[in-house]
Amino acid sequence: LFAAQILNVRGISEHGLTSTGNEFVDSRTILSNSVVSFLSCHVNYHLAHHLFPGIP
């Protein structure tokens, strides 16, 4: 349950509070500590994922 809350906050920080509607402009890469990276399966490069969908 705690990991789900971290992922929700992370998802909001990667896509939230944007205004253009363009996923390439409205997504962010969030750097975090090792615990949060582990809980989010080391998915840290979110903008790169939108630019190059083959990157997990």
Phi and psi in degrees as GROMACS dihedral restraints (atoms count N, CA, C in turn):
[ dihedral_restraints ]
;  ai    aj    ak    al  type     phi  dphi    fc
    3     4     5     6     1   -65.7    20    10
    4     5     6     7     1   -40.1    20    10
    6     7     8     9     1   -63.6    20    10
    7     8     9    10     1   -36.5    20    10
    9    10    11    12     1   -62.9    20    10
   10    11    12    13     1   -38.5    20    10
   12    13    14    15     1   -65.6    20    10
   13    14    15    16     1   -41.0    20    10
   15    16    17    18     1   -62.2    20    10
   16    17    18    19     1   -43.2    20    10
   18    19    20    21     1   -66.2    20    10
   19    20    21    22     1   -35.8    20    10
   21    22    23    24     1   -63.7    20    10
   22    23    24    25     1   -46.0    20    10
   24    25    26    27     1   -63.4    20    10
   25    26    27    28     1   -41.3    20    10
   27    28    29    30     1   -64.1    20    10
   28    29    30    31     1   -42.9    20    10
   30    31    32    33     1   -61.8    20    10
   31    32    33    34     1   -40.9    20    10
   33    34    35    36     1   -64.8    20    10
   34    35    36    37     1   -40.7    20    10
   36    37    38    39     1   -69.6    20    10
   37    38    39    40     1   -26.1    20    10
   39    40    41    42     1   -82.1    20    10
   40    41    42    43     1   -28.9    20    10
   42    43    44    45     1  -124.9    20    10
   43    44    45    46     1   -12.5    20    10
   45    46    47    48     1   -78.4    20    10
   46    47    48    49     1   163.0    20    10
   48    49    50    51     1    54.9    20    10
   49    50    51    52     1    47.0    20    10
   51    52    53    54     1  -116.5    20    10
   52    53    54    55     1   161.5    20    10
   54    55    56    57     1  -131.1    20    10
   55    56    57    58     1    -8.9    20    10
   57    58    59    60     1   -89.1    20    10
   58    59    60    61     1   -26.5    20    10
   60    61    62    63     1    80.0    20    10
   61    62    63    64     1     4.2    20    10
   63    64    65    66     1  -100.8    20    10
   64    65    66    67     1   116.2    20    10
   66    67    68    69     1   -64.2    20    10
   67    68    69    70     1   -22.5    20    10
   69    70    71    72     1   -75.3    20    10
   70    71    72    73     1   -30.4    20    10
   72    73    74    75     1   -91.2    20    10
   73    74    75    76     1   -31.7    20    10
   75    76    77    78     1   -92.9    20    10
   76    77    78    79     1     9.6    20    10
   78    79    80    81     1  -112.8    20    10
   79    80    81    82     1   152.0    20    10
   81    82    83    84     1  -130.8    20    10
   82    83    84    85     1   154.0    20    10
   84    85    86    87     1   -97.1    20    10
   85    86    87    88     1   125.3    20    10
   87    88    89    90     1  -111.2    20    10
   88    89    90    91     1   121.6    20    10
   90    91    92    93     1   -91.5    20    10
   91    92    93    94     1   136.9    20    10
   93    94    95    96     1  -140.6    20    10
   94    95    96    97     1   177.8    20    10
   96    97    98    99     1   -78.3    20    10
   97    98    99   100     1   173.6    20    10
   99   100   101   102     1   -66.4    20    10
  100   101   102   103     1   -31.8    20    10
  102   103   104   105     1   -67.8    20    10
  103   104   105   106     1   -49.0    20    10
  105   106   107   108     1   -66.1    20    10
  106   107   108   109     1   -38.6    20    10
  108   109   110   111     1   -60.6    20    10
  109   110   111   112     1   -42.6    20    10
  111   112   113   114     1   -63.5    20    10
  112   113   114   115     1   -46.0    20    10
  114   115   116   117     1   -65.8    20    10
  115   116   117   118     1   -25.8    20    10
  117   118   119   120     1  -100.8    20    10
  118   119   120   121     1    19.1    20    10
  120   121   122   123     1    60.0    20    10
  121   122   123   124     1    32.6    20    10
  123   124   125   126     1    57.9    20    10
  124   125   126   127     1    34.4    20    10
  126   127   128   129     1   -92.9    20    10
  127   128   129   130     1    84.8    20    10
  129   130   131   132     1  -104.6    20    10
  130   131   132   133     1   -21.0    20    10
  132   133   134   135     1  -105.1    20    10
  133   134   135   136     1    70.6    20    10
  135   136   137   138     1   -69.9    20    10
  136   137   138   139     1   -41.0    20    10
  138   139   140   141     1   -63.4    20    10
  139   140   141   142     1   -42.6    20    10
  141   142   143   144     1   -61.1    20    10
  142   143   144   145     1   -35.3    20    10
  144   145   146   147     1   -63.1    20    10
  145   146   147   148     1   -38.7    20    10
  147   148   149   150     1   -72.7    20    10
  148   149   150   151     1   -35.5    20    10
  150   151   152   153     1   -73.7    20    10
  151   152   153   154     1   -36.1    20    10
  153   154   155   156     1  -130.4    20    10
  154   155   156   157     1    87.7    20    10
  156   157   158   159     1   -59.0    20    10
  157   158   159   160     1   -17.1    20    10
  159   160   161   162     1   -72.1    20    10
  160   161   162   163     1   -14.9    20    10
  162   163   164   165     1   -83.9    20    10
  163   164   165   166     1   126.4    20    10
